[in-house]
């Protein structure tokens, strides 16, 4: 978890910009059910990581 007020969940990935809005909503509902949170908003942040192997190294 990133912060505690409101709870923030940070998801790191290389292609998070391609996640659809319904899937993001699914994740929020999943965390509500899994963490048994009611009446508290949950924030999810998606952070794009760079793939170190995506660029070829020039000699």
mmCIF file of the N, C-alpha and C atoms, coordinates in Angstrom:
data_MODEL
# 
_entry.id   MODEL 
# 
loop_
_atom_site.group_PDB 
_atom_site.id 
_atom_site.type_symbol 
_atom_site.label_atom_id 
_atom_site.label_alt_id 
_atom_site.label_comp_id 
_atom_site.label_asym_id 
_atom_site.label_entity_id 
_atom_site.label_seq_id 
_atom_site.pdbx_PDB_ins_code 
_atom_site.Cartn_x 
_atom_site.Cartn_y 
_atom_site.Cartn_z 
_atom_site.occupancy 
_atom_site.B_iso_or_equiv 
_atom_site.pdbx_formal_charge 
_atom_site.auth_seq_id 
_atom_site.auth_comp_id 
_atom_site.auth_asym_id 
_atom_site.auth_atom_id 
_atom_site.pdbx_PDB_model_num 
ATOM 1   N N  . UNK A 1 1  ? 0.837   -1.167 0.000   1.00 0.00 ? 1  UNK A N  1 
ATOM 2   C CA . UNK A 1 1  ? 0.000   0.000  0.000   1.00 0.00 ? 1  UNK A CA 1 
ATOM 3   C C  . UNK A 1 1  ? 0.888   1.239  0.000   1.00 0.00 ? 1  UNK A C  1 
ATOM 4   N N  . UNK A 1 2  ? 0.433   2.233  -0.707  1.00 0.00 ? 2  UNK A N  1 
ATOM 5   C CA . UNK A 1 2  ? 1.191   3.458  -0.795  1.00 0.00 ? 2  UNK A CA 1 
ATOM 6   C C  . UNK A 1 2  ? 0.952   4.378  0.394   1.00 0.00 ? 2  UNK A C  1 
ATOM 7   N N  . UNK A 1 3  ? -0.291  4.773  0.632   1.00 0.00 ? 3  UNK A N  1 
ATOM 8   C CA . UNK A 1 3  ? -0.650  5.667  1.739   1.00 0.00 ? 3  UNK A CA 1 
ATOM 9   C C  . UNK A 1 3  ? -1.778  5.037  2.520   1.00 0.00 ? 3  UNK A C  1 
ATOM 10  N N  . UNK A 1 4  ? -2.152  5.673  3.639   1.00 0.00 ? 4  UNK A N  1 
ATOM 11  C CA . UNK A 1 4  ? -3.205  5.070  4.456   1.00 0.00 ? 4  UNK A CA 1 
ATOM 12  C C  . UNK A 1 4  ? -4.470  5.918  4.554   1.00 0.00 ? 4  UNK A C  1 
ATOM 13  N N  . UNK A 1 5  ? -4.476  7.153  4.052   1.00 0.00 ? 5  UNK A N  1 
ATOM 14  C CA . UNK A 1 5  ? -5.671  7.980  4.178   1.00 0.00 ? 5  UNK A CA 1 
ATOM 15  C C  . UNK A 1 5  ? -5.913  8.758  2.898   1.00 0.00 ? 5  UNK A C  1 
ATOM 16  N N  . UNK A 1 6  ? -6.726  8.396  1.978   1.00 0.00 ? 6  UNK A N  1 
ATOM 17  C CA . UNK A 1 6  ? -7.387  7.104  1.842   1.00 0.00 ? 6  UNK A CA 1 
ATOM 18  C C  . UNK A 1 6  ? -6.386  6.033  1.428   1.00 0.00 ? 6  UNK A C  1 
ATOM 19  N N  . UNK A 1 7  ? -6.722  4.759  1.648   1.00 0.00 ? 7  UNK A N  1 
ATOM 20  C CA . UNK A 1 7  ? -5.797  3.699  1.252   1.00 0.00 ? 7  UNK A CA 1 
ATOM 21  C C  . UNK A 1 7  ? -5.487  3.789  -0.240  1.00 0.00 ? 7  UNK A C  1 
ATOM 22  N N  . UNK A 1 8  ? -4.204  3.732  -0.561  1.00 0.00 ? 8  UNK A N  1 
ATOM 23  C CA . UNK A 1 8  ? -3.763  3.812  -1.946  1.00 0.00 ? 8  UNK A CA 1 
ATOM 24  C C  . UNK A 1 8  ? -2.972  2.563  -2.278  1.00 0.00 ? 8  UNK A C  1 
ATOM 25  N N  . UNK A 1 9  ? -3.342  1.912  -3.356  1.00 0.00 ? 9  UNK A N  1 
ATOM 26  C CA . UNK A 1 9  ? -2.642  0.723  -3.836  1.00 0.00 ? 9  UNK A CA 1 
ATOM 27  C C  . UNK A 1 9  ? -1.913  1.123  -5.101  1.00 0.00 ? 9  UNK A C  1 
ATOM 28  N N  . UNK A 1 10 ? -0.621  0.827  -5.152  1.00 0.00 ? 10 UNK A N  1 
ATOM 29  C CA . UNK A 1 10 ? 0.194   1.180  -6.305  1.00 0.00 ? 10 UNK A CA 1 
ATOM 30  C C  . UNK A 1 10 ? 0.515   -0.097 -7.070  1.00 0.00 ? 10 UNK A C  1 
ATOM 31  N N  . UNK A 1 11 ? 0.179   -0.100 -8.356  1.00 0.00 ? 11 UNK A N  1 
ATOM 32  C CA . UNK A 1 11 ? 0.445   -1.249 -9.215  1.00 0.00 ? 11 UNK A CA 1 
ATOM 33  C C  . UNK A 1 11 ? 1.477   -0.825 -10.249 1.00 0.00 ? 11 UNK A C  1 
ATOM 34  N N  . UNK A 1 12 ? 2.606   -1.534 -10.260 1.00 0.00 ? 12 UNK A N  1 
ATOM 35  C CA . UNK A 1 12 ? 3.681   -1.245 -11.196 1.00 0.00 ? 12 UNK A CA 1 
ATOM 36  C C  . UNK A 1 12 ? 3.602   -2.226 -12.364 1.00 0.00 ? 12 UNK A C  1 
ATOM 37  N N  . UNK A 1 13 ? 3.867   -1.740 -13.552 1.00 0.00 ? 13 UNK A N  1 
ATOM 38  C CA . UNK A 1 13 ? 3.863   -2.608 -14.718 1.00 0.00 ? 13 UNK A CA 1 
ATOM 39  C C  . UNK A 1 13 ? 4.450   -1.908 -15.922 1.00 0.00 ? 13 UNK A C  1 
ATOM 40  N N  . UNK A 1 14 ? 4.653   -2.662 -16.977 1.00 0.00 ? 14 UNK A N  1 
ATOM 41  C CA . UNK A 1 14 ? 5.228   -2.095 -18.190 1.00 0.00 ? 14 UNK A CA 1 
ATOM 42  C C  . UNK A 1 14 ? 4.167   -1.694 -19.202 1.00 0.00 ? 14 UNK A C  1 
ATOM 43  N N  . UNK A 1 15 ? 2.934   -2.161 -19.040 1.00 0.00 ? 15 UNK A N  1 
ATOM 44  C CA . UNK A 1 15 ? 1.883   -1.828 -20.002 1.00 0.00 ? 15 UNK A CA 1 
ATOM 45  C C  . UNK A 1 15 ? 0.581   -1.437 -19.302 1.00 0.00 ? 15 UNK A C  1 
ATOM 46  N N  . UNK A 1 16 ? 0.686   -0.745 -18.185 1.00 0.00 ? 16 UNK A N  1 
ATOM 47  C CA . UNK A 1 16 ? -0.521  -0.372 -17.442 1.00 0.00 ? 16 UNK A CA 1 
ATOM 48  C C  . UNK A 1 16 ? -1.352  0.668  -18.175 1.00 0.00 ? 16 UNK A C  1 
ATOM 49  N N  . UNK A 1 17 ? -0.758  1.379  -19.105 1.00 0.00 ? 17 UNK A N  1 
ATOM 50  C CA . UNK A 1 17 ? -1.527  2.372  -19.860 1.00 0.00 ? 17 UNK A CA 1 
ATOM 51  C C  . UNK A 1 17 ? -2.565  1.723  -20.766 1.00 0.00 ? 17 UNK A C  1 
ATOM 52  N N  . UNK A 1 18 ? -2.429  0.421  -21.017 1.00 0.00 ? 18 UNK A N  1 
ATOM 53  C CA . UNK A 1 18 ? -3.367  -0.284 -21.879 1.00 0.00 ? 18 UNK A CA 1 
ATOM 54  C C  . UNK A 1 18 ? -4.524  -0.929 -21.113 1.00 0.00 ? 18 UNK A C  1 
ATOM 55  N N  . UNK A 1 19 ? -4.551  -0.802 -19.785 1.00 0.00 ? 19 UNK A N  1 
ATOM 56  C CA . UNK A 1 19 ? -5.642  -1.387 -19.006 1.00 0.00 ? 19 UNK A CA 1 
ATOM 57  C C  . UNK A 1 19 ? -6.931  -0.606 -19.253 1.00 0.00 ? 19 UNK A C  1 
ATOM 58  N N  . UNK A 1 20 ? -8.000  -1.324 -19.432 1.00 0.00 ? 20 UNK A N  1 
ATOM 59  C CA . UNK A 1 20 ? -9.284  -0.680 -19.708 1.00 0.00 ? 20 UNK A CA 1 
ATOM 60  C C  . UNK A 1 20 ? -9.913  -0.188 -18.406 1.00 0.00 ? 20 UNK A C  1 
ATOM 61  N N  . UNK A 1 21 ? -10.825 0.755  -18.538 1.00 0.00 ? 21 UNK A N  1 
ATOM 62  C CA . UNK A 1 21 ? -11.535 1.290  -17.370 1.00 0.00 ? 21 UNK A CA 1 
ATOM 63  C C  . UNK A 1 21 ? -12.342 0.217  -16.635 1.00 0.00 ? 21 UNK A C  1 
ATOM 64  N N  . UNK A 1 22 ? -13.053 -0.679 -17.356 1.00 0.00 ? 22 UNK A N  1 
ATOM 65  C CA . UNK A 1 22 ? -13.778 -1.739 -16.622 1.00 0.00 ? 22 UNK A CA 1 
ATOM 66  C C  . UNK A 1 22 ? -12.838 -2.657 -15.831 1.00 0.00 ? 22 UNK A C  1 
ATOM 67  N N  . UNK A 1 23 ? -11.638 -2.915 -16.354 1.00 0.00 ? 23 UNK A N  1 
ATOM 68  C CA . UNK A 1 23 ? -10.702 -3.763 -15.609 1.00 0.00 ? 23 UNK A CA 1 
ATOM 69  C C  . UNK A 1 23 ? -10.179 -3.036 -14.371 1.00 0.00 ? 23 UNK A C  1 
ATOM 70  N N  . UNK A 1 24 ? -9.941  -1.729 -14.484 1.00 0.00 ? 24 UNK A N  1 
ATOM 71  C CA . UNK A 1 24 ? -9.508  -0.955 -13.321 1.00 0.00 ? 24 UNK A CA 1 
ATOM 72  C C  . UNK A 1 24 ? -10.593 -0.969 -12.252 1.00 0.00 ? 24 UNK A C  1 
ATOM 73  N N  . UNK A 1 25 ? -11.853 -0.855 -12.671 1.00 0.00 ? 25 UNK A N  1 
ATOM 74  C CA . UNK A 1 25 ? -12.977 -0.911 -11.731 1.00 0.00 ? 25 UNK A CA 1 
ATOM 75  C C  . UNK A 1 25 ? -13.066 -2.289 -11.078 1.00 0.00 ? 25 UNK A C  1 
ATOM 76  N N  . UNK A 1 26 ? -12.792 -3.341 -11.867 1.00 0.00 ? 26 UNK A N  1 
ATOM 77  C CA . UNK A 1 26 ? -12.756 -4.705 -11.333 1.00 0.00 ? 26 UNK A CA 1 
ATOM 78  C C  . UNK A 1 26 ? -11.701 -4.821 -10.233 1.00 0.00 ? 26 UNK A C  1 
ATOM 79  N N  . UNK A 1 27 ? -10.523 -4.237 -10.464 1.00 0.00 ? 27 UNK A N  1 
ATOM 80  C CA . UNK A 1 27 ? -9.465  -4.286 -9.461  1.00 0.00 ? 27 UNK A CA 1 
ATOM 81  C C  . UNK A 1 27 ? -9.875  -3.574 -8.176  1.00 0.00 ? 27 UNK A C  1 
ATOM 82  N N  . UNK A 1 28 ? -10.519 -2.420 -8.310  1.00 0.00 ? 28 UNK A N  1 
ATOM 83  C CA . UNK A 1 28 ? -10.982 -1.694 -7.129  1.00 0.00 ? 28 UNK A CA 1 
ATOM 84  C C  . UNK A 1 28 ? -11.978 -2.555 -6.350  1.00 0.00 ? 28 UNK A C  1 
ATOM 85  N N  . UNK A 1 29 ? -12.936 -3.161 -7.039  1.00 0.00 ? 29 UNK A N  1 
ATOM 86  C CA . UNK A 1 29 ? -13.918 -4.020 -6.367  1.00 0.00 ? 29 UNK A CA 1 
ATOM 87  C C  . UNK A 1 29 ? -13.258 -5.237 -5.735  1.00 0.00 ? 29 UNK A C  1 
ATOM 88  N N  . UNK A 1 30 ? -12.244 -5.788 -6.410  1.00 0.00 ? 30 UNK A N  1 
ATOM 89  C CA . UNK A 1 30 ? -11.514 -6.930 -5.851  1.00 0.00 ? 30 UNK A CA 1 
ATOM 90  C C  . UNK A 1 30 ? -10.868 -6.556 -4.517  1.00 0.00 ? 30 UNK A C  1 
ATOM 91  N N  . UNK A 1 31 ? -10.203 -5.391 -4.478  1.00 0.00 ? 31 UNK A N  1 
ATOM 92  C CA . UNK A 1 31 ? -9.543  -4.981 -3.245  1.00 0.00 ? 31 UNK A CA 1 
ATOM 93  C C  . UNK A 1 31 ? -10.559 -4.654 -2.144  1.00 0.00 ? 31 UNK A C  1 
ATOM 94  N N  . UNK A 1 32 ? -11.715 -4.094 -2.502  1.00 0.00 ? 32 UNK A N  1 
ATOM 95  C CA . UNK A 1 32 ? -12.775 -3.881 -1.511  1.00 0.00 ? 32 UNK A CA 1 
ATOM 96  C C  . UNK A 1 32 ? -13.184 -5.206 -0.876  1.00 0.00 ? 32 UNK A C  1 
ATOM 97  N N  . UNK A 1 33 ? -13.395 -6.225 -1.706  1.00 0.00 ? 33 UNK A N  1 
ATOM 98  C CA . UNK A 1 33 ? -13.826 -7.522 -1.194  1.00 0.00 ? 33 UNK A CA 1 
ATOM 99  C C  . UNK A 1 33 ? -12.712 -8.212 -0.418  1.00 0.00 ? 33 UNK A C  1 
ATOM 100 N N  . UNK A 1 34 ? -11.501 -8.206 -0.961  1.00 0.00 ? 34 UNK A N  1 
ATOM 101 C CA . UNK A 1 34 ? -10.382 -8.923 -0.340  1.00 0.00 ? 34 UNK A CA 1 
ATOM 102 C C  . UNK A 1 34 ? -9.986  -8.305 0.997   1.00 0.00 ? 34 UNK A C  1 
ATOM 103 N N  . UNK A 1 35 ? -9.953  -6.971 1.060   1.00 0.00 ? 35 UNK A N  1 
ATOM 104 C CA . UNK A 1 35 ? -9.553  -6.280 2.282   1.00 0.00 ? 35 UNK A CA 1 
ATOM 105 C C  . UNK A 1 35 ? -10.718 -6.036 3.238   1.00 0.00 ? 35 UNK A C  1 
ATOM 106 N N  . UNK A 1 36 ? -11.933 -6.402 2.777   1.00 0.00 ? 36 UNK A N  1 
ATOM 107 C CA . UNK A 1 36 ? -13.153 -6.232 3.579   1.00 0.00 ? 36 UNK A CA 1 
ATOM 108 C C  . UNK A 1 36 ? -13.316 -4.786 4.053   1.00 0.00 ? 36 UNK A C  1 
ATOM 109 N N  . UNK A 1 37 ? -13.231 -3.864 3.091   1.00 0.00 ? 37 UNK A N  1 
ATOM 110 C CA . UNK A 1 37 ? -13.366 -2.437 3.366   1.00 0.00 ? 37 UNK A CA 1 
ATOM 111 C C  . UNK A 1 37 ? -14.736 -1.981 2.888   1.00 0.00 ? 37 UNK A C  1 
ATOM 112 N N  . UNK A 1 38 ? -15.468 -1.286 3.761   1.00 0.00 ? 38 UNK A N  1 
ATOM 113 C CA . UNK A 1 38 ? -16.765 -0.737 3.379   1.00 0.00 ? 38 UNK A CA 1 
ATOM 114 C C  . UNK A 1 38 ? -16.805 0.729  3.787   1.00 0.00 ? 38 UNK A C  1 
ATOM 115 N N  . UNK A 1 39 ? -17.269 1.584  2.913   1.00 0.00 ? 39 UNK A N  1 
ATOM 116 C CA . UNK A 1 39 ? -17.432 2.991  3.220   1.00 0.00 ? 39 UNK A CA 1 
ATOM 117 C C  . UNK A 1 39 ? -16.168 3.827  3.144   1.00 0.00 ? 39 UNK A C  1 
ATOM 118 N N  . UNK A 1 40 ? -15.072 3.230  2.767   1.00 0.00 ? 40 UNK A N  1 
ATOM 119 C CA . UNK A 1 40 ? -13.809 3.949  2.640   1.00 0.00 ? 40 UNK A CA 1 
ATOM 120 C C  . UNK A 1 40 ? -13.376 3.921  1.184   1.00 0.00 ? 40 UNK A C  1 
ATOM 121 N N  . UNK A 1 41 ? -13.080 5.057  0.590   1.00 0.00 ? 41 UNK A N  1 
ATOM 122 C CA . UNK A 1 41 ? -12.628 5.046  -0.800  1.00 0.00 ? 41 UNK A CA 1 
ATOM 123 C C  . UNK A 1 41 ? -11.227 4.446  -0.919  1.00 0.00 ? 41 UNK A C  1 
ATOM 124 N N  . UNK A 1 42 ? -11.001 3.733  -1.991  1.00 0.00 ? 42 UNK A N  1 
ATOM 125 C CA . UNK A 1 42 ? -9.685  3.170  -2.290  1.00 0.00 ? 42 UNK A CA 1 
ATOM 126 C C  . UNK A 1 42 ? -9.182  3.844  -3.556  1.00 0.00 ? 42 UNK A C  1 
ATOM 127 N N  . UNK A 1 43 ? -7.931  4.241  -3.536  1.00 0.00 ? 43 UNK A N  1 
ATOM 128 C CA . UNK A 1 43 ? -7.308  4.789  -4.742  1.00 0.00 ? 43 UNK A CA 1 
ATOM 129 C C  . UNK A 1 43 ? -6.313  3.772  -5.268  1.00 0.00 ? 43 UNK A C  1 
ATOM 130 N N  . UNK A 1 44 ? -6.281  3.630  -6.578  1.00 0.00 ? 44 UNK A N  1 
ATOM 131 C CA . UNK A 1 44 ? -5.295  2.773  -7.218  1.00 0.00 ? 44 UNK A CA 1 
ATOM 132 C C  . UNK A 1 44 ? -4.478  3.640  -8.158  1.00 0.00 ? 44 UNK A C  1 
ATOM 133 N N  . UNK A 1 45 ? -3.170  3.582  -8.000  1.00 0.00 ? 45 UNK A N  1 
ATOM 134 C CA . UNK A 1 45 ? -2.262  4.297  -8.892  1.00 0.00 ? 45 UNK A CA 1 
ATOM 135 C C  . UNK A 1 45 ? -1.543  3.270  -9.746  1.00 0.00 ? 45 UNK A C  1 
ATOM 136 N N  . UNK A 1 46 ? -1.447  3.565  -11.024 1.00 0.00 ? 46 UNK A N  1 
ATOM 137 C CA . UNK A 1 46 ? -0.743  2.696  -11.948 1.00 0.00 ? 46 UNK A CA 1 
ATOM 138 C C  . UNK A 1 46 ? 0.531   3.399  -12.379 1.00 0.00 ? 46 UNK A C  1 
ATOM 139 N N  . UNK A 1 47 ? 1.660   2.767  -12.118 1.00 0.00 ? 47 UNK A N  1 
ATOM 140 C CA . UNK A 1 47 ? 2.950   3.366  -12.457 1.00 0.00 ? 47 UNK A CA 1 
ATOM 141 C C  . UNK A 1 47 ? 3.601   2.541  -13.555 1.00 0.00 ? 47 UNK A C  1 
ATOM 142 N N  . UNK A 1 48 ? 3.965   3.239  -14.605 1.00 0.00 ? 48 UNK A N  1 
ATOM 143 C CA . UNK A 1 48 ? 4.598   2.605  -15.762 1.00 0.00 ? 48 UNK A CA 1 
ATOM 144 C C  . UNK A 1 48 ? 6.093   2.467  -15.497 1.00 0.00 ? 48 UNK A C  1 
ATOM 145 N N  . UNK A 1 49 ? 6.601   1.260  -15.589 1.00 0.00 ? 49 UNK A N  1 
ATOM 146 C CA . UNK A 1 49 ? 8.026   0.999  -15.453 1.00 0.00 ? 49 UNK A CA 1 
ATOM 147 C C  . UNK A 1 49 ? 8.638   0.847  -16.832 1.00 0.00 ? 49 UNK A C  1 
ATOM 148 N N  . UNK A 1 50 ? 9.866   1.255  -16.966 1.00 0.00 ? 50 UNK A N  1 
ATOM 149 C CA . UNK A 1 50 ? 10.565  1.074  -18.227 1.00 0.00 ? 50 UNK A CA 1 
ATOM 150 C C  . UNK A 1 50 ? 11.160  -0.323 -18.274 1.00 0.00 ? 50 UNK A C  1 
ATOM 151 N N  . UNK A 1 51 ? 11.029  -0.964 -19.413 1.00 0.00 ? 51 UNK A N  1 
ATOM 152 C CA . UNK A 1 51 ? 11.606  -2.278 -19.621 1.00 0.00 ? 51 UNK A CA 1 
ATOM 153 C C  . UNK A 1 51 ? 13.064  -2.098 -20.017 1.00 0.00 ? 51 UNK A C  1 
ATOM 154 N N  . UNK A 1 52 ? 14.021  -2.539 -19.198 1.00 0.00 ? 52 UNK A N  1 
ATOM 155 C CA . UNK A 1 52 ? 15.427  -2.327 -19.530 1.00 0.00 ? 52 UNK A CA 1 
ATOM 156 C C  . UNK A 1 52 ? 15.881  -3.127 -20.746 1.00 0.00 ? 52 UNK A C  1 
ATOM 157 N N  . UNK A 1 53 ? 15.107  -4.133 -21.151 1.00 0.00 ? 53 UNK A N  1 
ATOM 158 C CA . UNK A 1 53 ? 15.491  -4.971 -22.281 1.00 0.00 ? 53 UNK A CA 1 
ATOM 159 C C  . UNK A 1 53 ? 14.822  -4.561 -23.588 1.00 0.00 ? 53 UNK A C  1 
ATOM 160 N N  . UNK A 1 54 ? 14.009  -3.507 -23.558 1.00 0.00 ? 54 UNK A N  1 
ATOM 161 C CA . UNK A 1 54 ? 13.291  -3.116 -24.765 1.00 0.00 ? 54 UNK A CA 1 
ATOM 162 C C  . UNK A 1 54 ? 14.167  -2.345 -25.747 1.00 0.00 ? 54 UNK A C  1 
ATOM 163 N N  . UNK A 1 55 ? 15.250  -1.749 -25.258 1.00 0.00 ? 55 UNK A N  1 
ATOM 164 C CA . UNK A 1 55 ? 16.151  -1.005 -26.135 1.00 0.00 ? 55 UNK A CA 1 
ATOM 165 C C  . UNK A 1 55 ? 17.425  -1.795 -26.353 1.00 0.00 ? 55 UNK A C  1 
ATOM 166 N N  . UNK A 1 56 ? 17.891  -1.781 -27.580 1.00 0.00 ? 56 UNK A N  1 
ATOM 167 C CA . UNK A 1 56 ? 19.143  -2.462 -27.871 1.00 0.00 ? 56 UNK A CA 1 
ATOM 168 C C  . UNK A 1 56 ? 20.306  -1.579 -27.460 1.00 0.00 ? 56 UNK A C  1 
ATOM 169 N N  . UNK A 1 57 ? 21.316  -2.196 -26.923 1.00 0.00 ? 57 UNK A N  1 
ATOM 170 C CA . UNK A 1 57 ? 22.501  -1.481 -26.480 1.00 0.00 ? 57 UNK A CA 1 
ATOM 171 C C  . UNK A 1 57 ? 23.424  -1.275 -27.686 1.00 0.00 ? 57 UNK A C  1 
ATOM 172 N N  . UNK A 1 58 ? 23.812  -0.020 -27.898 1.00 0.00 ? 58 UNK A N  1 
ATOM 173 C CA . UNK A 1 58 ? 24.715  0.291  -29.011 1.00 0.00 ? 58 UNK A CA 1 
ATOM 174 C C  . UNK A 1 58 ? 26.150  0.153  -28.542 1.00 0.00 ? 58 UNK A C  1 
ATOM 175 N N  . UNK A 1 59 ? 26.979  -0.466 -29.376 1.00 0.00 ? 59 UNK A N  1 
ATOM 176 C CA . UNK A 1 59 ? 28.411  -0.604 -29.040 1.00 0.00 ? 59 UNK A CA 1 
ATOM 177 C C  . UNK A 1 59 ? 29.200  0.516  -29.632 1.00 0.00 ? 59 UNK A C  1 
# 
